[in-house]
Amino acid sequence: MSVALKRRAAEAAFAFIEPGMRLGLGTGSTAAEFVDLLGARVAAGLDVVGVPTSARTFAQATALGIRLTTLEETPDLDLTVDGADEIGPNLALIKGGGGALLREKIVAASSAGMVVIADASKTVAELGAFPLPIEVVPFGFASTLRRLERLVAELGLTADLRLRPGPASDPYLTDGGHWIVDASFRRIPDPSRLATALDATVGVVEHGLFLGFATAAVVARDDGVEVLRP
Ligand SMILES: O=C[C@H](O)[C@H](O)[C@H](O)COP(=O)(O)O
């Protein structure tokens, strides 16, 4: 997972960018490379406006002088550029390793297209080796966790509350004030079925399965960049 490959994917994503676009700006180390490069292009005169998917991306884009807006002001976006934790068949994604899945999904859903940028280590034949982030409301957490555990118990798997790094063992808090459960499925043979089950689980705000969102993936390898389509 080299920084050079992330940067190469981020650079190649500019083939999809046109002046005047309304952009969704993703979150994570790969998306940060794109925002960094976008800052340089904006400084050189590119006119775009962005909606950030996290407080982190908001801070980065603001520091770089990228013009920002909100979905309240600009509810329809042209393109979102974002990273992913896994890219599976048909460009089904797992996202949320960095905790930004809810805003990322809202922004992606508001965009006409979504370009995923990644190094080749993110492409998989089947989703699920990366634990699936599930965003839950803190109220009634024990009850929600029981429902989630029942869902994953059929598969003999675990669902763990994500904690903040450090000794305090406090729950990790998302930008929306929610908690995250990481569910280790190992294999998700039917992402659509799992997404439907999670959508129907009371207490779950959103999950990291992004199905039908990505319109292209720019995957960087040592020997070049490949563009995948669904
Ligand atoms: O919540 C975080 C996002 O979904 C990220 O896009 C994802 O975790 C990939 O991050 P990275 O580019 O750092 O591997």
The ligand as a Tripos MOL2 file, in Angstrom:
@<TRIPOS>MOLECULE
LIG
   14    13     1     0     0
SMALL
NO_CHARGES

@<TRIPOS>ATOM
      1 O1        -14.0120    5.9750    5.9600 O.2       1 LIG1
      2 C1        -13.0630    5.9850    5.1860 C.2       1 LIG1
      3 C2        -13.1640    5.7810    3.7480 C.3       1 LIG1
      4 O2        -14.2030    4.9170    3.3440 O.3       1 LIG1
      5 C3        -11.8690    5.5090    3.0050 C.3       1 LIG1
      6 O3        -12.0920    5.9080    1.6830 O.3       1 LIG1
      7 C4        -11.4180    4.0730    3.0190 C.3       1 LIG1
      8 O4        -11.3120    3.6190    4.3500 O.3       1 LIG1
      9 C5        -10.0730    3.8940    2.2910 C.3       1 LIG1
     10 O5         -9.1040    4.6130    2.9620 O.3       1 LIG1
     11 P1         -7.5820    4.5980    2.5120 P.3       1 LIG1
     12 O6         -7.4910    5.2880    1.2090 O.co2     1 LIG1
     13 O7         -6.8410    5.3220    3.6090 O.co2     1 LIG1
     14 O8         -7.1430    3.1580    2.4260 O.co2     1 LIG1
@<TRIPOS>BOND
     1     1     2 2
     2     2     3 1
     3     3     4 1
     4     3     5 1
     5     5     6 1
     6     5     7 1
     7     7     8 1
     8     7     9 1
     9     9    10 1
    10    10    11 1
    11    11    12 2
    12    11    13 1
    13    11    14 1
@<TRIPOS>SUBSTRUCTURE
     1 LIG1         1 GROUP 0 **** ****
